[in-house]
Amino acid sequence: MTATTHSTRVDYFYQQDPREHLVESDGPLSPGQAARLLIERHFADAENNLVLPEADASEDELLRQAEILGITRIRLHDQG
């Protein structure tokens, strides 16, 4: 059995600057999952890891945390 990779283009604003990121995953991405990936992308190297969400954070918590950190207008576009 072959594993299928799912591609999703994520359009978003970071600090009011439009950006896009292509994500490869095992299945469809939720907005909260995309928010977590974007937070990790922009803040993983931060000396203070308190900005990173908890592992069990809910969709709403992830989206709120992203907004606080300047990641907004997250839009997902399924690439197949």
PyMOL commands that set and color helices and strands:
alter all, ss='L'
color gray80, all
select helices_A, chain A and resi 31-43+49-51+59-68
alter helices_A, ss='H'
color red, helices_A
select strands_A, chain A and resi 6-14+17-25+71-78
alter strands_A, ss='S'
color yellow, strands_A
deselect
rebuild
show_as cartoon
